[in-house]
Each structure stands twice: as C-alpha cells, then as structure tokens.
C-alpha cells in the first residue's frame, strides 16, 4: 500500500497549474515509463556514472566525498524533518565526450515543509514532493526551475523538466537525494542535505 509522507494534497502541483492529484499516494500513477525505469535502475545508473567519472580522472574527488557517493551508505530511514536546509549537488559522469565527469556545486538554501522539498537559490532548483514507496523508501517527484523563474513546473508538465529520485539518510541529520539519469549534464546527481542551523 502506498502512502504519503506527511503530504498536503494541495501543494505545488495544483498551485502551479500541474496535474491535480485526487489523493495522497497516487504519485506512482503520475510517473512516465522512463521515470519508472530511472527509479528501478538507480543502482545500475550510479555504478555506471561513478565508473565513467573515475575513468576520466575524478577518482580522487569521488573518494573525497565519502559516504555521499557510496551507493550502500544509507544507514537510516528517518525523513528530513520540516525546516531550513543547506544543499549541494554533486554531478557524476559525463553525458558526452566533451562533458565534465565530476562537478561539486556550492551550498545553496533549501527547505522542506509538509512533504515538499524546494531548492531556494541557484540556477538549477529541484522542487517537488516526497513520498514513501512500498519498500519504505522516500521518493522525490518534482521538476527543475531554471535561472530567475518563479516557482517550478509541476511534474508531468514538461518531460525535460521532470525529476525523480530517492532520498536517503546517510548519517545523523544528514541526507542525500539521488537523481538517476538526470536529463541534463550528468549521469547521476547526488544532492547532500543538511540542516541550515
């Protein structure tokens, strides 16, 4: 049985013109077949992305990230509580021969409220909802806002903006959001999430 994670039904999707969900828990029905495959094959994508980055000279940078880039580092199931956070995204694996195999972006401001995750600053801002799946994993379903755009597209409105991923606890008051096969720039995005205070 699917259930939401303290989720308000009338959150960003309805407010920003996206598909109106009838009830909490029907998030899986919204996913495209491509995004279902991304979630299902997250580990394979992770291994491939890290191998590509290592092959192109980023082995030391990957090692320096420790648990953040270890696919087996999840060590808890607590959801991040509501509040202000600092987030930074590490992009791993290049999408083409001229791409950059590893990029660690600076810290940005993020917020979690009522099962809704939002990146508040930066040029690429994931915004969406957090849900529990059958296995108890926390799943992110959202879209990306770009540049000076106000708000974000709701999931399902633009395939190029849609994002899905898994949120995992990797330490006390430390989480990561894993976006397998993002559509732009990299093969894997891993966002570190820690409390702002």
Secondary structure by P-SEA (a helix, b strand, c coil): ccccccccccccccccccccccccccccccccaaaaaaaaaaaaaaaaaaaaaaaacaaaaaaaacccccccccccccccccccbbbbbbbccccccccccbbbbcbbbbbbcccccccccccbbbbbccccccccbbbbbbbbbccccccccccccccccbbbbbbbbccccbbbbbbccccccccbbbbbbbbcc
